[in-house]
Every structure is written in C-alpha cells, then in structure tokens.
Amino acid sequence: MDEEAALRRKIEEEMRQKAEAEEAARRRAVEDAKRQAAAETAAAAAARQQAESEARSKAEAEAAVRLKAEEADLKGAEAAEAALRLGQPDRQRIQTALTALGFPRQ
C-alpha cells in the first residue's frame, strides 16, 4: 500500500511539475510575443517619423529654391526695367496704353 501511495504521489508530483513547466513556457511565449509586437510597433513609428521628417525637409528645400528663383526673376525684371531708363511719366503712359489694349494692371 505504501509503495502504491508513494508511486501515486510521485506520479502526481511529476504531472504537477510538468503542468507548471508548460504554464511557464506558455507565459514566456506570450511575453516574448508581446515584446516582439512592441518592438515592431516602435520600429514602425520610428520609420514613419523618419519619413515625415524627410518629407518636411524636402518641402522646405523646395520652397527655398522656389523663393530664390522668384527673387532672381524679380531682380532680373528690375534690371531690365532700369536698363530702359524710363521716367515716371513714361511709365504712366505705357501703363495707360497697356490698359487700353486690355492688359490688366498688376
């Protein structure tokens, strides 16, 4: 009887230890999956932030180039106008003629 009870306790203990080991392995797997998901989410957020930063920098650079081009056009127009050496009365007559021809005043 004692041997049978001892054997039964031994088997029950082994089954309990096996169940505990399986539960611990399951918990580790769940924790690993959570850590991996968090790492993937963080990596995706970092990539998205990097892409947004690059897009913002590119837009700023394009705006700066556009502004420089507009300034260069304005300086060129001012230089061409200065080369004509027109006085204020001459400019008024030209503007009146252009308006009469249908060109809007700017």
VMD Tcl script that draws the C-alpha trace (Angstrom):
set ca {
  {0.00 0.00 0.00}
  {2.71 2.45 0.96}
  {4.60 1.76 -2.27}
  {1.43 2.29 -4.30}
  {0.65 5.57 -2.47}
  {4.25 6.72 -2.85}
  {4.15 5.86 -6.56}
  {0.85 7.71 -6.93}
  {2.30 10.79 -5.15}
  {5.38 10.61 -7.33}
  {3.24 10.48 -10.49}
  {1.04 13.34 -9.23}
  {4.12 15.39 -8.40}
  {5.61 14.74 -11.85}
  {2.31 15.72 -13.50}
  {2.13 18.88 -11.39}
  {5.72 19.80 -12.29}
  {5.02 19.12 -15.97}
  {1.90 21.31 -15.86}
  {3.84 24.09 -14.13}
  {6.63 23.86 -16.71}
  {4.09 24.01 -19.56}
  {2.39 27.04 -17.95}
  {5.75 28.79 -17.51}
  {6.65 28.07 -21.15}
  {3.27 29.43 -22.28}
  {3.77 32.61 -20.21}
  {7.26 33.09 -21.66}
  {5.88 32.66 -25.18}
  {3.15 35.23 -24.52}
  {5.66 37.69 -23.04}
  {8.02 37.18 -25.98}
  {5.18 37.81 -28.43}
  {4.22 41.00 -26.57}
  {7.84 42.24 -26.58}
  {8.18 41.47 -30.28}
  {4.92 43.28 -31.09}
  {6.02 46.31 -29.06}
  {9.40 46.35 -30.84}
  {7.71 46.14 -34.25}
  {5.32 48.96 -33.32}
  {8.21 51.13 -32.14}
  {10.17 50.40 -35.33}
  {7.17 51.29 -37.49}
  {6.64 54.54 -35.56}
  {10.32 55.45 -35.94}
  {10.20 54.73 -39.68}
  {7.05 56.82 -40.08}
  {8.61 59.70 -38.12}
  {11.77 59.48 -40.24}
  {9.72 59.55 -43.45}
  {7.74 62.57 -42.23}
  {10.95 64.36 -41.28}
  {12.48 63.68 -44.69}
  {9.33 64.87 -46.45}
  {9.27 68.05 -44.36}
  {12.95 68.72 -45.13}
  {12.39 68.14 -48.83}
  {9.40 70.51 -48.87}
  {11.42 73.19 -47.07}
  {14.29 72.81 -49.53}
  {11.91 73.06 -52.50}
  {10.31 76.18 -51.01}
  {13.74 77.77 -50.54}
  {14.66 77.01 -54.17}
  {11.35 78.43 -55.37}
  {11.86 81.60 -53.30}
  {15.37 82.09 -54.69}
  {14.06 81.65 -58.24}
  {11.32 84.24 -57.64}
  {13.85 86.68 -56.19}
  {16.13 86.15 -59.18}
  {13.22 86.76 -61.58}
  {12.30 89.95 -59.74}
  {15.90 91.21 -59.79}
  {16.15 90.40 -63.49}
  {12.94 92.30 -64.22}
  {14.11 95.26 -62.17}
  {17.44 95.26 -64.02}
  {15.68 95.14 -67.40}
  {13.39 98.00 -66.38}
  {16.35 100.04 -65.17}
  {18.13 99.40 -68.49}
  {15.18 101.05 -70.30}
  {15.75 104.26 -68.30}
  {12.09 105.19 -68.25}
  {10.90 108.01 -66.04}
  {7.64 108.09 -64.10}
  {5.68 109.91 -66.85}
  {6.88 107.39 -69.43}
  {5.79 104.50 -67.21}
  {2.34 106.03 -66.73}
  {1.85 106.42 -70.50}
  {2.93 102.82 -71.10}
  {0.60 101.56 -68.37}
  {-2.30 103.57 -69.84}
  {-1.61 102.10 -73.28}
  {-1.42 98.56 -71.94}
  {-4.66 99.00 -70.02}
  {-6.34 100.35 -73.16}
  {-5.17 97.24 -75.04}
  {-6.80 95.00 -72.42}
  {-3.82 94.05 -70.29}
  {-4.75 94.18 -66.60}
  {-2.72 96.28 -64.21}
  {-0.66 94.29 -61.77}
}
mol new
graphics top color blue
foreach p $ca { graphics top sphere $p radius 0.5 }
foreach p [lrange $ca 0 end-1] q [lrange $ca 1 end] { graphics top cylinder $p $q radius 0.2 }
display resetview
